[in-house]
């Protein structure tokens, strides 16, 4: 692994640790609200994906396209077509 990849891994680990520590200090209501915000962020990102890949789609048809994409991802996951590689030693 090169230095840049190692630095990226360390940065990701640090971000994860900070998020875990912050979550541990939250109340249940705060964690719930954070979850709702993350869901909204994910939905917006996926809607952007649909918009980029289907520029012809209007706003009314985008949710159906998004649901089709999610269903496709679930089918792929259910078939175990992509698996995580073991960590490099």
N, C-alpha and C positions, 0 to 999 in steps of 0.2 A: 504494500500500500504506500502510495507516495505521501509526502508531507502535507500537501493540500487536502487530500482525502482524509488523512488522519486529523488535521485541524478541523475539518467539517464535522467528522464524527464526534470530536470532543465538544464542539460548539453545540451540536444537537443534544448530546448527553447533558450538557450544562443547562440548556433551555428546558429539557424534560425535568431535570431535578428541580429547577426553580418553579416550574408549573406545579409539580407535585407538592412542594413545600407550601406554595401559595394556596393550593386547594385544601391542604390539611388545616390551614388557618381559617377557612371559610365556614360559615354556618350552612346548614342544609339548604336554606332558602337562597343563599348566595351561590352555592354550587348548582342549584336548579336553574337559576337565572343565567349563569355562565353556560350551562348546557344548552339552554334555549338560544343563546347568542351564537354558540358554535354551530348549532343546527342551521340557523338562519344564514350564517356565513357559508356553510357547505352548500346550502341550497342556491345561494346567489352565485357561487363559483360554478356549480353544475349548470345553472341556467345560462351562464356565460358560455360554457362549453357547448350547450345546445345552440345558442345564437351563432357561435362561430362556425359550427358544423352544418347548420341549417339556416343560412341567411334568408331563405325564402319563407321561413316560418314566421307567422305573425304571433303577437303576444298570447292570443287565445289558444293556439296550437302548441305552444312551447311546453306546458305542463305534461301533455300526453307524450311528447317526444322525450322529455326528461324521464318519465316513468318507464318508457320503453328501454331507455339506456340503463336505468337502474335494474330492470328485470334481466337485461342481457348480462350485466355484471354479476348478478346473483346466480344466473345459470352457469357462468364461467367458474364462479367460486364453488358452486355445488359439485361440479365435475372435477374439481381439484386440478385444473389445467395449469395453474400457476402456483408454485409453492415457493416458500422462502428458502433461499440457499443457506446452508449452515455457515456460521460465522467463520471467517478466516482466522487461522491460528497465528 
